[in-house]
Amino acid sequence: RHAYVAGKKQLQTLEEALQIEETAKARLCSELELLVSQSTSAQLAKLQELNDQLTLMHLGVGGEAHPVHAASISAAHAELHANAVAPGQASGAPAPQGPAEAQGP
């Protein structure tokens, strides 16, 4: 009987420790999800800014963007949107990095 009570007490202690670990894990997952979401939003904003700057730089005499440059910009923008992690999703892969970020700050 004494061993049963001791075992039950030990099991209860382990279950409480497991609950604490699970709560910490859930909090960390939420924080990671928030960071991924913020990173994706920042990358999309930066890409839009670069897109606008490149479009202005490559405007032709007639006021239209050079077709090759406009297509490249549009393709890069579409690729970032396709690779973006939607809020509420976790991803094991790192967030996609654009050329400006790959070179460092």
All heavy atoms as an XYZ file, in Angstrom:
760
protein
N       0.817     -1.201      0.000
C       0.000      0.000      0.000
C       0.860      1.266      0.000
O       0.533      2.241     -0.671
C      -0.924     -0.051      1.228
C      -1.647      1.226      1.511
C      -3.115      1.065      1.263
N      -3.817      2.276      1.646
C      -4.660      2.881      0.862
N      -4.924      2.397     -0.304
N      -5.276      3.951      1.256
N       1.938      1.255      0.779
C       2.831      2.415      0.844
C       3.489      2.682     -0.520
O       3.603      3.841     -0.934
C       3.902      2.181      1.919
C       4.887      3.305      2.022
N       4.538      4.557      2.505
C       6.200      3.382      1.687
C       5.592      5.354      2.451
N       6.614      4.655      1.970
N       3.895      1.641     -1.227
C       4.515      1.785     -2.544
C       3.511      2.368     -3.540
O       3.873      3.177     -4.403
C       5.045      0.443     -3.041
N       2.248      1.959     -3.436
C       1.215      2.481     -4.321
C       1.016      3.975     -4.109
O       0.958      4.754     -5.060
C      -0.101      1.727     -4.074
C      -1.272      2.304     -4.829
C      -1.432      2.059     -6.194
C      -2.210      3.122     -4.198
C      -2.499      2.591     -6.900
C      -3.274      3.668     -4.895
C      -3.418      3.391     -6.245
O      -4.460      3.930     -6.939
N       0.933      4.397     -2.872
C       0.751      5.816     -2.547
C       1.960      6.624     -3.021
O       1.811      7.699     -3.610
C       0.502      6.000     -1.025
C       0.520      7.473     -0.652
C      -0.808      5.359     -0.618
N       3.159      6.093     -2.796
C       4.372      6.788     -3.222
C       4.428      6.875     -4.749
O       4.788      7.921     -5.319
C       5.612      6.075     -2.691
N       4.064      5.794     -5.414
C       4.050      5.792     -6.884
C       3.031      6.770     -7.438
O       3.282      7.468     -8.424
N       1.851      6.806     -6.806
C       0.808      7.731     -7.243
C       1.247      9.179     -7.042
O       1.021     10.042     -7.900
C      -0.486      7.458     -6.473
C      -1.676      8.187     -7.009
C      -2.960      7.732     -6.352
C      -4.130      8.493     -6.935
N      -5.381      8.087     -6.328
N       1.914      9.445     -5.941
C       2.411     10.800     -5.669
C       3.479     11.196     -6.694
O       3.492     12.324     -7.205
C       2.978     10.867     -4.253
C       3.222     12.244     -3.752
C       3.622     12.214     -2.290
C       3.069     13.444     -1.609
N       3.303     13.447     -0.186
N       4.362     10.241     -7.019
C       5.406     10.504     -7.999
C       4.790     10.760     -9.376
O       5.210     11.663    -10.101
C       6.392      9.341     -8.066
C       7.549      9.612     -8.990
C       8.540      8.458     -9.034
O       8.247      7.359     -8.579
N       9.711      8.726     -9.569
N       3.771      9.968     -9.739
C       3.085     10.152    -11.013
C       2.440     11.534    -11.078
O       2.519     12.230    -12.097
C       2.026      9.067    -11.204
C       1.176      9.177    -12.465
C       2.054      9.048    -13.710
C       0.082      8.131    -12.467
N       1.830     11.960     -9.976
C       1.201     13.271     -9.926
C       2.235     14.390    -10.101
O       2.009     15.363    -10.828
C       0.479     13.422     -8.583
C      -0.565     14.486     -8.562
C      -1.372     14.431     -7.261
O      -0.892     13.967     -6.230
N      -2.605     14.910     -7.331
N       3.385     14.233     -9.475
C       4.466     15.211     -9.595
C       4.954     15.287    -11.037
O       5.168     16.375    -11.585
C       5.629     14.846     -8.655
O       5.140     14.795     -7.318
C       6.755     15.854     -8.757
N       5.119     14.117    -11.670
C       5.566     14.089    -13.066
C       4.529     14.698    -14.005
O       4.887     15.393    -14.959
C       5.898     12.654    -13.482
C       7.130     12.038    -12.818
C       7.256     10.569    -13.183
C       8.388     12.793    -13.201
N       3.252     14.459    -13.741
C       2.203     15.046    -14.576
C       2.191     16.569    -14.454
O       1.991     17.270    -15.441
C       0.836     14.468    -14.199
C       0.639     13.048    -14.696
C      -0.677     12.428    -14.244
O      -1.292     12.942    -13.266
O      -1.078     11.435    -14.865
N       2.418     17.072    -13.254
C       2.488     18.521    -13.060
C       3.685     19.114    -13.803
O       3.578     20.167    -14.440
C       2.567     18.852    -11.571
C       1.277     18.603    -10.822
C       1.418     18.746     -9.312
O       2.515     19.116     -8.834
O       0.427     18.487     -8.616
N       4.825     18.441    -13.742
C       6.018     18.906    -14.457
C       5.774     18.882    -15.964
O       6.172     19.801    -16.688
C       7.224     18.048    -14.092
N       5.099     17.828    -16.440
C       4.781     17.731    -17.867
C       3.861     18.871    -18.284
O       4.052     19.468    -19.348
C       4.141     16.380    -18.173
C       3.723     16.146    -19.618
C       4.947     16.169    -20.534
C       2.979     14.830    -19.750
N       2.883     19.194    -17.462
C       1.964     20.291    -17.772
C       2.706     21.619    -17.863
O       2.453     22.431    -18.755
C       0.849     20.369    -16.715
C      -0.169     21.440    -16.993
C      -0.913     21.224    -18.294
O      -1.217     20.105    -18.671
N      -1.187     22.302    -19.015
N       3.653     21.833    -16.965
C       4.461     23.057    -16.996
C       5.274     23.113    -18.290
O       5.336     24.148    -18.953
C       5.378     23.133    -15.753
C       4.528     23.377    -14.506
C       6.429     24.230    -15.906
C       5.280     23.213    -13.201
N       5.860     21.980    -18.668
C       6.644     21.922    -19.916
C       5.754     22.176    -21.136
O       6.146     22.888    -22.055
C       7.312     20.548    -20.048
C       8.381     20.271    -19.017
C       9.690     20.934    -19.344
O      10.010     21.093    -20.533
O      10.408     21.293    -18.396
N       4.567     21.596    -21.146
C       3.647     21.784    -22.271
C       3.200     23.244    -22.384
O       3.072     23.776    -23.479
C       2.419     20.867    -22.133
C       2.724     19.398    -22.338
C       3.108     19.059    -23.766
O       2.611     19.711    -24.713
O       3.942     18.147    -23.931
N       2.969     23.884    -21.259
C       2.585     25.300    -21.258
C       3.724     26.160    -21.814
O       3.494     27.056    -22.629
C       2.208     25.754    -19.834
O       1.127     24.941    -19.364
C       1.805     27.205    -19.802
N       4.942     25.870    -21.381
C       6.107     26.611    -21.882
C       6.278     26.385    -23.381
O       6.564     27.318    -24.140
C       7.363     26.192    -21.130
N       6.085     25.144    -23.833
C       6.204     24.819    -25.258
C       5.162     25.587    -26.073
O       5.474     26.146    -27.127
C       6.025     23.314    -25.454
C       6.110     22.864    -26.876
C       5.900     21.352    -26.967
C       5.772     20.895    -28.389
N       5.475     19.464    -28.475
N       3.922     25.615    -25.588
C       2.857     26.338    -26.292
C       3.174     27.830    -26.378
O       2.957     28.466    -27.415
C       1.522     26.116    -25.589
N       3.720     28.404    -25.299
C       4.083     29.829    -25.295
C       5.184     30.102    -26.310
O       5.119     31.067    -27.076
C       4.518     30.263    -23.900
C       4.873     31.735    -23.790
C       5.339     32.143    -22.403
N       6.396     31.316    -21.857
C       7.699     31.427    -22.167
N       8.090     32.348    -23.016
N       8.594     30.639    -21.618
N       6.193     29.236    -26.342
C       7.295     29.422    -27.294
C       6.816     29.279    -28.734
O       7.247     30.034    -29.618
C       8.415     28.418    -27.008
C       9.209     28.669    -25.726
C      10.167     27.512    -25.470
C       9.955     29.978    -25.801
N       5.918     28.340    -28.982
C       5.368     28.181    -30.335
C       4.597     29.425    -30.759
O       4.704     29.871    -31.905
C       4.472     26.953    -30.405
S       5.378     25.390    -30.394
N       3.837     29.995    -29.843
C       3.090     31.214    -30.149
C       4.029     32.376    -30.465
O       3.798     33.138    -31.404
C       2.187     31.598    -28.979
O       1.205     30.633    -28.783
N       5.092     32.501    -29.672
C       6.063     33.566    -29.914
C       6.766     33.371    -31.255
O       6.978     34.337    -31.999
C       7.080     33.610    -28.784
C       6.519     34.138    -27.479
C       7.534     34.123    -26.342
O       8.740     33.933    -26.596
O       7.106     34.301    -25.184
N       7.117     32.130    -31.581
C       7.768     31.854    -32.858
C       6.834     32.175    -34.017
O       7.246     32.776    -35.013
C       8.206     30.389    -32.918
C       8.844     29.932    -34.228
C      10.106     30.735    -34.519
C       9.157     28.448    -34.171
N       5.572     31.799    -33.885
C       4.590     32.088    -34.928
C       4.464     33.594    -35.148
O       4.398     34.066    -36.282
C       3.251     31.492    -34.515
C       2.183     31.590    -35.572
C       0.931     30.877    -35.128
O       0.953     29.650    -34.988
O      -0.084     31.586    -34.926
N       4.463     34.356    -34.060
C       4.383     35.812    -34.154
C       5.616     36.377    -34.861
O       5.503     37.247    -35.733
C       4.235     36.427    -32.769
C       4.192     37.952    -32.698
C       2.971     38.487    -33.435
C       4.175     38.415    -31.256
N       6.797     35.880    -34.509
C       8.032     36.355    -35.150
C       8.041     36.045    -36.642
O       8.448     36.879    -37.455
C       9.257     35.722    -34.482
C       9.589     36.249    -33.094
C      10.715     35.417    -32.473
C       9.982     37.702    -33.150
N       7.581     34.855    -37.019
C       7.530     34.486    -38.437
C       6.568     35.409    -39.175
O       6.869     35.896    -40.268
C       7.128     33.003    -38.607
C       6.774     32.681    -40.047
C       8.252     32.098    -38.134
N       5.429     35.671    -38.564
C       4.441     36.552    -39.178
C       4.994     37.961    -39.365
O       4.840     38.571    -40.420
C       3.182     36.591    -38.313
O       2.257     37.497    -38.832
N       5.656     38.477    -38.326
C       6.231     39.822    -38.408
C       7.343     39.868    -39.449
O       7.460     40.839    -40.195
C       6.766     40.245    -37.043
C       5.687     40.525    -36.036
C       6.240     40.789    -34.646
O       7.389     40.491    -34.359
N       5.408     41.327    -33.776
N       8.160     38.820    -39.510
C       9.248     38.769    -40.471
C       8.705     38.759    -41.895
O       9.203     39.465    -42.770
C      10.109     37.520    -40.225
O      11.097     37.396    -41.212
N       7.664     37.964    -42.120
C       7.064     37.883    -43.448
C       6.477     39.232    -43.851
O       6.672     39.689    -44.973
C       5.976     36.793    -43.475
O       6.574     35.535    -43.150
C       5.331     36.684    -44.837
N       5.791     39.880    -42.920
C       5.202     41.194    -43.217
C       6.293     42.208    -43.539
O       6.156     43.003    -44.471
C       4.380     41.687    -42.030
O       3.302     40.824    -41.790
N       7.382     42.180    -42.778
C       8.483     43.116    -43.020
C       9.119     42.839    -44.377
O       9.465     43.770    -45.109
C       9.529     42.996    -41.910
N       9.274     41.564    -44.726
C       9.870     41.229    -46.014
C       8.978     41.677    -47.160
O       9.462     42.190    -48.169
C      10.126     39.723    -46.117
C      11.289     39.257    -45.285
C      11.517     37.769    -45.400
O      10.711     37.040    -45.950
N      12.632     37.311    -44.869
N       7.672     41.487    -47.023
C       6.753     41.926    -48.073
C       6.773     43.444    -48.228
O       6.747     43.959    -49.344
C       5.332     41.438    -47.777
C       5.114     39.935    -47.928
C       3.713     39.559    -47.459
C       5.328     39.488    -49.360
N       6.844     44.156    -47.115
C       6.905     45.620    -47.183
C       8.201     46.067    -47.857
O       8.196     46.980    -48.697
C       6.796     46.219    -45.780
N       9.315     45.427    -47.505
C      10.606     45.772    -48.109
C      10.600     45.451    -49.595
O      11.094     46.236    -50.415
C      11.731     45.005    -47.392
C      13.107     45.344    -47.912
C      13.478     46.791    -47.633
C      14.905     47.069    -48.046
N      15.283     48.456    -47.813
N      10.026     44.307    -49.960
C       9.956     43.939    -51.374
C       9.117     44.949    -52.148
O       9.482     45.341    -53.264
C       9.377     42.533    -51.537
C       9.266     42.053    -52.978
C      10.641     41.982    -53.645
C       8.596     40.700    -53.044
N       8.010     45.397    -51.584
C       7.181     46.384    -52.258
C       7.943     47.692    -52.443
O       7.884     48.317    -53.501
C       5.890     46.636    -51.471
C       4.934     47.581    -52.163
C       4.466     47.058    -53.506
O       4.072     45.918    -53.618
N       4.511     47.890    -54.527
N       8.697     48.090    -51.418
C       9.499     49.314    -51.507
C      10.547     49.188    -52.615
O      10.717     50.089    -53.441
C      10.191     49.572    -50.166
C      11.101     50.782    -50.162
C      11.881     50.904    -48.851
O      11.371     50.475    -47.800
O      12.996     51.433    -48.905
N      11.248     48.040    -52.640
C      12.251     47.823    -53.687
C      11.609     47.755    -55.063
O      12.163     48.269    -56.041
C      13.038     46.542    -53.405
C      13.927     46.569    -52.162
C      14.512     45.187    -51.916
C      15.015     47.601    -52.297
N      10.458     47.137    -55.151
C       9.727     47.052    -56.413
C       9.409     48.449    -56.924
O       9.623     48.761    -58.106
C       8.446     46.241    -56.198
C       7.646     46.046    -57.471
O       8.098     46.337    -58.562
N       6.442     45.525    -57.316
N       8.924     49.295    -56.040
C       8.593     50.674    -56.435
C       9.837     51.433    -56.898
O       9.808     52.138    -57.916
C       7.934     51.422    -55.273
C       6.568     50.864    -54.909
O       5.990     50.113    -55.719
O       6.095     51.176    -53.793
N      10.945     51.275    -56.169
C      12.187     51.959    -56.541
C      12.709     51.462    -57.894
O      13.110     52.261    -58.745
C      13.252     51.747    -55.471
C      12.978     52.483    -54.175
C      14.016     52.167    -53.110
O      15.004     51.492    -53.352
N      13.783     52.669    -51.902
N      12.701     50.147    -58.089
C      13.181     49.594    -59.359
C      12.285     50.005    -60.521
O      12.772     50.305    -61.619
C      13.272     48.072    -59.293
C      14.447     47.529    -58.500
C      14.325     46.023    -58.332
C      15.764     47.879    -59.169
N      11.003     50.025    -60.293
C      10.084     50.437    -61.350
C      10.369     51.879    -61.764
O      10.421     52.192    -62.955
C       8.621     50.297    -60.880
O       8.378     48.931    -60.548
C       7.652     50.716    -61.960
N      10.595     52.755    -60.787
C      10.917     54.146    -61.100
C      12.250     54.256    -61.837
O      12.410     55.068    -62.741
C      10.953     54.981    -59.818
C       9.603     55.245    -59.158
C       9.792     55.958    -57.824
C       8.706     56.054    -60.083
N      13.219     53.432    -61.443
C      14.540     53.481    -62.079
C      14.499     53.013    -63.528
O      15.263     53.487    -64.363
C      15.536     52.612    -61.304
C      15.953     53.193    -59.965
S      16.994     52.074    -59.013
C      18.406     51.917    -60.094
N      13.612     52.082    -63.815
C      13.594     51.471    -65.140
C      12.475     51.986    -66.040
O      12.131     51.358    -67.023
C      13.495     49.940    -65.010
C      14.691     49.346    -64.357
N      15.927     49.305    -64.948
C      14.851     48.789    -63.137
C      16.790     48.746    -64.128
N      16.171     48.424    -63.021
N      11.925     53.131    -65.684
C      10.905     53.710    -66.545
C      11.529     54.132    -67.864
O      12.602     54.729    -67.906
C      10.240     54.923    -65.880
C       9.233     54.612    -64.782
C       8.709     55.898    -64.172
C       8.092     53.781    -65.303
N      10.856     53.788    -68.929
C      11.346     54.154    -70.254
C      10.937     55.575    -70.606
O      10.302     56.281    -69.836
N      11.290     55.986    -71.813
C      10.973     57.330    -72.282
C       9.466     57.542    -72.324
O       8.962     58.598    -71.991
C      11.592     57.566    -73.688
C      11.167     58.918    -74.248
C      13.090     57.450    -73.622
N       8.718     56.507    -72.706
C       7.266     56.617    -72.811
C       6.561     56.496    -71.473
O       5.343     56.515    -71.414
N       7.307     56.334    -70.385
C       6.684     56.220    -69.071
C       6.313     54.794    -68.708
O       5.652     54.561    -67.716
N       6.743     53.811    -69.518
C       6.432     52.418    -69.214
C       7.702     51.727    -68.745
O       8.799     52.023    -69.200
C       5.899     51.704    -70.456
C       4.570     52.268    -70.933
C       4.039     51.514    -72.134
O       4.529     50.397    -72.391
O       3.157     52.040    -72.805
N       7.546     50.779    -67.851
C       8.694     50.036    -67.340
C       9.241     49.133    -68.424
O       8.515     48.654    -69.282
C       8.284     49.209    -66.130
N      10.541     48.952    -68.416
C      11.188     48.034    -69.355
C      10.588     46.649    -69.115
O      10.533     46.180    -67.980
C      12.703     48.031    -69.093
C      13.481     47.298    -70.126
N      13.585     45.935    -70.120
C      14.185     47.738    -71.192
C      14.334     45.558    -71.136
N      14.711     46.634    -71.800
N      10.145     45.933    -70.167
C       9.421     44.672    -69.975
C      10.226     43.603    -69.231
O       9.673     42.869    -68.430
C       9.075     44.210    -71.378
C       9.756     45.125    -72.317
C      10.268     46.306    -71.560
N      11.524     43.504    -69.472
C      12.333     42.483    -68.805
C      12.412     42.764    -67.311
O      12.213     41.883    -66.475
C      13.752     42.414    -69.423
C      14.632     41.460    -68.632
C      13.672     42.001    -70.878
N      12.676     44.007    -66.945
C      12.786     44.360    -65.535
C      11.437     44.237    -64.827
O      11.370     43.755    -63.700
C      13.342     45.773    -65.369
C      14.740     45.919    -65.887
N      15.797     45.214    -65.364
C      15.245     46.659    -66.903
C      16.905     45.528    -66.018
N      16.594     46.396    -66.963
N      10.373     44.670    -65.468
C       9.050     44.579    -64.857
C       8.678     43.121    -64.614
O       8.135     42.777    -63.569
C       8.014     45.255    -65.755
N       8.999     42.233    -65.555
C       8.691     40.812    -65.396
C       9.497     40.212    -64.254
O       8.987     39.413    -63.469
C       8.966     40.065    -66.697
N      10.778     40.594    -64.142
C      11.620     40.074    -63.057
C      11.098     40.509    -61.700
O      11.059     39.721    -60.756
C      13.065     40.556    -63.218
O      13.609     40.094    -64.425
N      10.709     41.748    -61.598
C      10.188     42.276    -60.342
C       8.894     41.565    -59.981
O       8.705     41.123    -58.847
C       9.973     43.802    -60.446
C      11.324     44.505    -60.585
C       9.217     44.327    -59.239
C      11.214     45.951    -60.980
N       8.005     41.414    -60.954
C       6.734     40.748    -60.695
C       6.944     39.295    -60.281
O       6.274     38.791    -59.391
C       5.834     40.802    -61.929
O       5.495     42.136    -62.213
N       7.894     38.618    -60.926
C       8.181     37.221    -60.581
C       8.728     37.103    -59.168
O       8.333     36.207    -58.413
C       9.170     36.628    -61.585
N       9.615     38.005    -58.782
C      10.180     37.976    -57.425
C       9.096     38.247    -56.391
O       9.038     37.593    -55.347
C      11.294     39.002    -57.292
N       8.216     39.177    -56.692
C       7.127     39.494    -55.781
C       6.194     38.295    -55.624
O       5.808     37.930    -54.507
C       6.377     40.715    -56.312
C       5.518     41.377    -55.292
N       4.507     42.215    -55.623
C       5.504     41.333    -53.941
C       3.899     42.653    -54.533
N       4.491     42.124    -53.498
N       5.846     37.644    -56.726
C       4.967     36.476    -56.687
C       5.617     35.332    -55.929
O       4.962     34.625    -55.161
C       4.623     36.037    -58.110
N       6.927     35.140    -56.104
C       7.630     34.065    -55.406
C       7.631     34.293    -53.900
O       7.409     33.367    -53.121
C       9.069     33.965    -55.909
C       9.845     32.836    -55.257
C      11.269     32.738    -55.765
O      11.586     33.336    -56.804
O      12.057     32.062    -55.104
N       7.844     35.527    -53.476
C       7.834     35.813    -52.041
C       6.451     35.553    -51.468
O       6.317     34.968    -50.406
C       8.276     37.246    -51.758
C       8.374     37.597    -50.276
C       9.388     36.696    -49.580
C       8.768     39.022    -50.078
N       5.401     35.963    -52.186
C       4.041     35.700    -51.709
C       3.780     34.204    -51.628
O       3.153     33.735    -50.689
C       3.008     36.359    -52.630
C       2.740     37.782    -52.295
N       2.095     38.160    -51.150
C       3.050     38.925    -52.951
C       2.003     39.477    -51.121
N       2.575     39.967    -52.190
N       4.266     33.433    -52.595
C       4.048     31.990    -52.606
C       4.779     31.302    -51.462
O       4.295     30.316    -50.909
C       4.504     31.401    -53.937
N       5.943     31.821    -51.075
C       6.752     31.204    -50.023
C       6.432     31.748    -48.640
O       6.949     31.246    -47.659
C       8.250     31.418    -50.297
C       8.702     30.640    -51.502
O       8.134     29.612    -51.844
N       9.735     31.129    -52.163
N       5.612     32.772    -48.552
C       5.305     33.394    -47.258
C       4.520     32.421    -46.404
O       3.688     31.670    -46.888
C       4.508     34.680    -47.465
N       4.791     32.446    -45.109
C       4.060     31.617    -44.149
C       2.877     32.422    -43.659
O       3.040     33.518    -43.131
C       4.963     31.221    -42.969
C       4.175     30.435    -41.939
C       6.157     30.429    -43.454
N       1.696     31.879    -43.840
C       0.499     32.579    -43.400
C       0.438     32.602    -41.881
O       0.883     31.667    -41.237
C      -0.744     31.881    -43.970
N      -0.109     33.665    -41.284
C      -0.249     33.704    -39.829
C      -1.054     32.497    -39.373
O      -2.017     32.114    -40.001
C      -1.010     35.008    -39.568
C      -0.708     35.859    -40.758
C      -0.558     34.894    -41.915
N      -0.633     31.880    -38.284
C      -1.311     30.700    -37.774
C      -0.658     29.415    -38.213
O      -1.016     28.346    -37.775
N       0.314     29.489    -39.134
C       1.027     28.305    -39.578
C       2.434     28.360    -39.046
O       3.033     29.407    -38.951
C       1.114     28.246    -41.108
C      -0.193     27.963    -41.793
C       0.014     27.883    -43.301
O       0.933     28.482    -43.840
N      -0.854     27.161    -43.960
N       2.955     27.188    -38.709
C       4.353     27.108    -38.296
C       5.127     26.496    -39.454
O       4.601     25.709    -40.207
C       4.490     26.250    -37.047
N       6.347     26.861    -39.562
C       7.178     26.337    -40.638
C       8.517     25.947    -40.077
O       9.110     26.681    -39.308
C       7.366     27.404    -41.719
O       8.317     26.984    -42.659
N       9.010     24.777    -40.466
C      10.321     24.348    -40.025
C      11.414     25.030    -40.816
O      12.555     25.104    -40.400
N      11.076     25.538    -41.994
C      12.071     26.180    -42.850
C      12.204     27.641    -42.462
O      11.252     28.268    -42.021
C      11.638     26.070    -44.315
N      13.384     28.214    -42.642
C      13.541     29.634    -42.353
C      12.759     30.470    -43.346
O      12.469     30.023    -44.449
C      15.053     29.863    -42.508
C      15.542     28.726    -43.319
C      14.601     27.580    -43.081
N      12.410     31.646    -42.944
C      11.666     32.549    -43.820
C      12.513     32.867    -45.041
O      13.731     32.970    -44.959
C      11.313     33.837    -43.074
N      11.868     33.003    -46.222
C      12.641     33.302    -47.433
C      13.325     34.654    -47.305
O      12.790     35.577    -46.711
C      11.573     33.318    -48.530
C      10.271     33.488    -47.836
C      10.441     32.949    -46.452
N      14.523     34.744    -47.880
C      15.264     36.002    -47.816
C      15.443     36.540    -49.216
O      15.745     35.804    -50.138
C      16.630     35.792    -47.181
C      16.544     35.427    -45.721
C      17.914     35.431    -45.076
O      18.922     35.599    -45.736
N      17.957     35.249    -43.787
N      15.237     37.836    -49.338
C      15.434     38.489    -50.613
C      16.902     38.810    -50.799
O      17.707     38.662    -49.891
N      17.278     39.274    -51.994
C      18.689     39.579    -52.261
C      19.267     40.633    -51.331
O      20.404     40.536    -50.917
C      18.680     40.112    -53.709
C      17.375     39.683    -54.272
C      16.432     39.467    -53.137
N      18.494     41.645    -50.965
C      19.008     42.708    -50.100
C      19.329     42.171    -48.720
O      20.313     42.558    -48.114
C      17.995     43.849    -50.006
N      18.516     41.238    -48.215
C      18.742     40.705    -46.881
C      19.867     39.682    -46.872
O      20.550     39.515    -45.887
C      17.468     40.092    -46.330
C      16.424     41.145    -46.060
C      15.130     40.579    -45.528
O      15.018     39.364    -45.400
O      14.248     41.364    -45.239
N      20.075     38.970    -47.968
C      21.118     37.967    -48.030
C      22.505     38.592    -47.930
O      23.448     37.962    -47.495
C      20.991     37.157    -49.329
N      22.627     39.871    -48.328
C      23.911     40.538    -48.293
C      24.234     41.112    -46.933
O      25.343     41.532    -46.678
C      23.935     41.676    -49.328
C      23.834     41.170    -50.752
C      23.699     42.317    -51.725
O      23.690     43.479    -51.345
N      23.581     41.995    -53.004
N      23.267     41.148    -46.036
C      23.514     41.686    -44.698
C      22.976     43.095    -44.576
O      22.580     43.708    -45.557
N      22.942     43.616    -43.347
C      22.371     44.958    -43.132
C      23.223     46.068    -43.661
O      24.348     46.000    -43.913
C      22.255     45.055    -41.618
C      23.043     43.937    -41.034
C      23.364     42.983    -42.140
